[in-house]
Amino acid sequence: MPFRDAQSHLRDIHESIDHIGEFLDGMDFEAYRVDIKTQSAVERQLQIITEAAIRLGEEAETLCPGLDWKGIRGMGNFLRHEYQRIDDKIVWNTVKHELPTLNTAVLSALTPPRTNPSWR
């Protein structure tokens, strides 16, 4: 079965970033560090983001140029295969410092160009 279209994967990324924001609302790092439910929820949403990045393939760079797509995909491999070595501080810094840039790029790619009425 083929993967869904690029716009669907971009929406998945955006929605996962929004969920992470909701999960972490009002939380500082120390609260996050001791809250296993929130850690698990954030890590799951990061896995969705990284899987959507994998499914975007080479199109990711075209749609959202200048992002570290290799690093995004690599984080997913780490979350799945090196789960016992996950560093909460790295996850925290990623969601606080890297995801806003990713979200901005994704939202830009999802915004239909004004000059192209055939965009869906």
C-alpha contacts under 8 A as a table, 3 or more apart, distances in Angstrom:
res1	aa1	res2	aa2	distance
3	F	55	R	6.87
4	R	8	S	6.32
4	R	9	H	7.11
5	D	8	S	5.51
5	D	9	H	6.76
6	A	9	H	5.15
6	A	10	L	6.20
6	A	56	L	5.95
6	A	59	E	7.72
7	Q	10	L	5.04
7	Q	11	R	6.15
7	Q	110	L	6.69
8	S	11	R	5.04
8	S	12	D	6.19
9	H	12	D	4.92
9	H	13	I	6.31
9	H	52	A	5.16
9	H	53	A	7.48
9	H	55	R	7.38
9	H	56	L	6.81
10	L	13	I	5.09
10	L	14	H	6.26
10	L	52	A	7.27
10	L	106	V	6.00
10	L	109	A	7.90
10	L	110	L	7.15
11	R	14	H	5.00
11	R	15	E	6.01
11	R	106	V	7.84
11	R	110	L	7.63
12	D	15	E	5.15
12	D	16	S	6.09
12	D	48	I	7.37
12	D	49	I	6.98
12	D	52	A	6.89
13	I	16	S	5.20
13	I	17	I	6.21
13	I	48	I	7.12
13	I	49	I	4.86
13	I	52	A	6.60
13	I	103	N	7.66
13	I	106	V	7.57
14	H	17	I	5.15
14	H	18	D	6.25
14	H	103	N	5.94
14	H	106	V	6.67
14	H	107	L	7.25
15	E	18	D	5.00
15	E	19	H	6.17
16	S	19	H	4.98
16	S	20	I	6.20
16	S	45	Q	5.20
16	S	46	L	7.22
16	S	48	I	6.95
16	S	49	I	6.52
17	I	20	I	5.12
17	I	21	G	6.27
17	I	45	Q	7.34
17	I	49	I	7.87
17	I	99	L	6.80
17	I	103	N	6.92
18	D	21	G	5.04
18	D	22	E	6.32
19	H	22	E	5.04
19	H	23	F	6.15
19	H	45	Q	7.37
20	I	23	F	5.01
20	I	24	L	6.16
20	I	41	A	7.72
20	I	42	V	5.60
20	I	45	Q	6.79
20	I	95	V	7.69
21	G	24	L	5.27
21	G	25	D	5.89
22	E	25	D	5.17
23	F	38	T	6.44
23	F	41	A	7.60
23	F	42	V	7.26
24	L	27	M	5.19
24	L	28	D	7.79
24	L	32	Y	7.58
24	L	38	T	7.58
27	M	31	A	5.91
27	M	32	Y	6.46
28	D	31	A	5.46
28	D	32	Y	6.28
29	F	32	Y	4.95
29	F	33	R	5.94
29	F	89	K	7.67
29	F	92	W	6.93
30	E	33	R	5.00
30	E	34	V	6.59
31	A	34	V	5.60
31	A	35	D	6.30
32	Y	35	D	5.18
32	Y	36	I	7.78
32	Y	38	T	6.67
32	Y	39	Q	6.65
33	R	36	I	7.52
33	R	39	Q	7.44
33	R	88	D	6.39
35	D	38	T	5.50
35	D	39	Q	6.25
36	I	39	Q	4.95
36	I	40	S	5.99
37	K	40	S	5.14
37	K	41	A	6.15
38	T	41	A	4.99
38	T	42	V	6.01
39	Q	42	V	5.21
39	Q	43	E	6.04
39	Q	88	D	7.94
40	S	43	E	5.15
40	S	44	R	6.10
41	A	44	R	5.14
41	A	45	Q	6.35
42	V	45	Q	5.18
42	V	46	L	6.18
43	E	46	L	4.95
43	E	47	Q	6.21
43	E	79	L	7.26
43	E	91	V	7.90
44	R	47	Q	5.03
44	R	48	I	6.44
45	Q	48	I	5.01
45	Q	49	I	6.28
46	L	49	I	4.96
46	L	50	T	6.14
46	L	76	G	7.15
47	Q	50	T	5.10
47	Q	51	E	6.02
47	Q	76	G	5.38
47	Q	79	L	6.98
47	Q	80	R	7.77
48	I	51	E	5.12
48	I	52	A	6.08
49	I	52	A	5.20
49	I	53	A	6.23
50	T	53	A	4.93
50	T	54	I	6.26
50	T	72	I	5.73
50	T	73	R	4.99
50	T	74	G	7.80
50	T	75	M	6.96
50	T	76	G	5.05
51	E	54	I	4.97
51	E	55	R	6.22
51	E	73	R	7.10
51	E	76	G	6.93
52	A	55	R	5.00
52	A	56	L	6.15
53	A	56	L	5.09
53	A	57	G	6.62
53	A	60	A	6.87
53	A	69	W	6.97
53	A	72	I	7.07
53	A	73	R	6.20
54	I	57	G	5.33
54	I	73	R	6.02
56	L	59	E	5.56
56	L	60	A	5.25
57	G	60	A	5.87
58	E	61	E	6.00
58	E	62	T	7.24
59	E	62	T	5.12
59	E	63	L	6.14
60	A	63	L	5.18
60	A	64	C	5.79
60	A	65	P	7.35
60	A	69	W	7.26
61	E	64	C	5.18
61	E	65	P	4.52
61	E	66	G	6.93
61	E	67	L	7.23
61	E	69	W	7.28
62	T	65	P	5.60
63	L	106	V	7.98
63	L	109	A	5.82
64	C	67	L	6.70
64	C	105	A	5.57
64	C	106	V	6.55
64	C	109	A	6.48
67	L	102	L	7.28
68	D	71	G	5.25
68	D	72	I	6.28
69	W	72	I	4.94
69	W	73	R	6.15
70	K	73	R	5.23
70	K	74	G	6.01
71	G	74	G	4.85
71	G	75	M	6.12
72	I	75	M	5.31
72	I	76	G	6.84
73	R	76	G	5.31
73	R	77	N	6.77
74	G	77	N	5.09
74	G	78	F	6.33
75	M	78	F	4.98
75	M	79	L	6.15
76	G	79	L	5.05
76	G	80	R	6.15
77	N	80	R	5.18
77	N	81	H	5.78
77	N	82	E	7.53
78	F	81	H	5.31
78	F	82	E	4.89
78	F	83	Y	6.61
78	F	86	I	7.71
79	L	82	E	5.85
79	L	83	Y	5.09
79	L	86	I	6.94
80	R	83	Y	5.88
82	E	85	R	5.55
82	E	86	I	6.86
83	Y	86	I	5.41
86	I	90	I	7.91
86	I	91	V	7.76
87	D	90	I	5.38
87	D	91	V	6.49
88	D	91	V	5.11
88	D	92	W	6.03
89	K	92	W	4.96
89	K	93	N	6.02
90	I	93	N	5.12
90	I	94	T	6.00
91	V	94	T	5.05
91	V	95	V	6.25
92	W	95	V	5.35
92	W	96	K	6.08
93	N	96	K	5.11
93	N	97	H	5.60
93	N	98	E	7.39
94	T	97	H	5.40
94	T	98	E	4.95
94	T	99	L	6.49
95	V	98	E	5.81
95	V	99	L	5.08
95	V	100	P	7.62
96	K	99	L	6.44
96	K	100	P	7.11
97	H	100	P	6.44
97	H	101	T	7.63
98	E	101	T	5.67
98	E	102	L	6.50
99	L	102	L	4.89
99	L	103	N	5.90
100	P	103	N	5.04
100	P	104	T	6.20
101	T	104	T	5.17
101	T	105	A	6.33
102	L	105	A	5.21
102	L	106	V	6.11
103	N	106	V	5.03
103	N	107	L	6.01
104	T	107	L	5.23
104	T	108	S	6.17
105	A	108	S	5.08
105	A	109	A	6.26
106	V	109	A	5.04
106	V	110	L	6.16
107	L	110	L	4.97
107	L	111	T	6.19
108	S	111	T	5.24
109	A	112	P	7.58
112	P	116	N	7.60
112	P	119	W	6.09
112	P	120	R	7.41
113	P	116	N	5.63
113	P	117	P	7.91
113	P	119	W	7.29
114	R	117	P	7.09
116	N	119	W	5.89
